[in-house]
Amino acid sequence: MANRHRGEVSALLNGERYELCLTLGALAELEEHLGVRDLVQLAARFELGHVSARDLIAIIACGLRGAGHDFTHDDVGRMKVQGGLEGYAKIAGDLFAATFGGDDQIGESQQNPT
């Protein structure tokens, strides 16, 4: 079970439940992918809503790899999520909230019902 105090979230991807976690390595990978210099710019980019489909794929893929799953960006790009684009965005938002300790957390049961 995901532990939000460790920055973990749970998401339903392709009908299977996975844990995601943005570890320090995953955050460094995201910084590089998004072309930002630091964690403040990384968080600000998402907060401002400047997120592309490629960014959502990268966030989810990095979160999966941070939790020990072996998925590529291409694998994640083919995954189906309940709620379509909104579902992907909720997973990414929930993951960022858990990682950066935000109070605006989206309940896991709301975003990805089993």
C-alpha positions in Angstrom: 0.0 0.0 0.0 1.3 3.5 -0.9 2.6 5.6 1.9 2.1 9.3 1.2 4.5 10.2 4.0 7.2 8.6 1.8 5.9 10.4 -1.3 4.2 7.3 -2.7 0.8 7.2 -4.5 -1.2 4.4 -5.9 -2.7 4.5 -9.4 -4.7 2.2 -11.6 -2.9 1.8 -15.0 -4.2 -0.6 -17.6 -6.5 -2.1 -15.0 -3.7 -2.9 -12.6 -2.8 -1.1 -9.4 0.8 0.3 -9.2 2.7 2.4 -6.7 4.5 5.4 -7.9 7.2 7.5 -6.1 9.3 10.4 -7.3 12.7 9.5 -5.7 15.6 11.9 -5.9 16.8 10.0 -9.0 13.4 10.3 -10.6 13.2 14.0 -9.8 16.7 14.5 -11.4 15.5 12.6 -14.5 12.4 14.9 -14.7 14.5 18.0 -14.3 16.6 16.9 -17.3 13.6 15.8 -19.4 11.8 19.1 -18.8 14.9 21.3 -19.1 14.6 22.9 -15.7 17.5 23.9 -13.4 16.1 22.9 -10.0 13.2 21.5 -8.0 11.6 24.9 -7.6 11.3 25.3 -11.4 10.1 21.8 -11.7 7.3 22.3 -9.2 6.4 25.8 -10.6 6.1 24.4 -14.1 3.4 22.0 -13.0 1.7 24.5 -10.8 1.4 26.9 -13.7 -0.3 24.3 -15.8 2.5 24.3 -18.4 2.3 20.5 -18.9 2.3 18.6 -22.1 1.2 15.0 -22.8 4.9 14.2 -23.0 5.4 15.7 -19.6 2.6 13.6 -18.1 4.2 10.5 -19.6 7.5 11.5 -18.1 6.1 12.2 -14.7 4.2 8.9 -14.5 7.1 6.9 -16.0 9.6 8.4 -13.5 7.2 7.7 -10.7 6.8 4.1 -11.7 10.6 3.6 -12.0 11.1 5.4 -8.7 8.8 2.8 -7.1 10.8 -0.1 -8.7 8.8 -0.8 -11.9 10.5 -1.2 -15.2 8.5 0.9 -17.6 9.7 3.1 -20.5 8.1 6.4 -21.6 6.7 4.4 -24.6 5.2 1.8 -22.2 3.5 4.6 -20.2 2.3 6.3 -23.4 0.3 3.2 -24.3 -1.3 2.7 -20.9 -5.0 3.4 -20.4 -6.2 5.3 -17.4 -9.8 5.8 -16.2 -10.9 9.3 -16.9 -8.6 9.8 -19.9 -6.5 12.9 -20.0 -8.0 14.1 -16.7 -7.0 10.8 -15.1 -3.4 11.1 -16.2 -3.3 14.7 -14.9 -4.8 13.6 -11.6 -2.1 10.9 -11.2 0.7 13.4 -11.9 -0.9 16.0 -9.6 -1.3 13.5 -6.8 2.3 12.3 -7.2 3.6 15.9 -7.1 1.5 16.7 -4.0 2.8 13.6 -2.2 6.4 14.4 -3.3 6.4 18.1 -2.4 4.1 17.7 0.7 1.2 19.8 -0.7 -2.1 20.0 1.1 -4.1 19.9 -2.1 -3.9 16.1 -2.3 -6.3 14.3 -4.5 -7.7 11.3 -2.8 -6.5 8.0 -4.3 -9.9 6.5 -4.2 -11.3 9.5 -6.1 -8.8 9.4 -8.9 -8.5 5.7 -9.5 -11.4 3.7 -8.1 -10.9 0.0 -8.0 
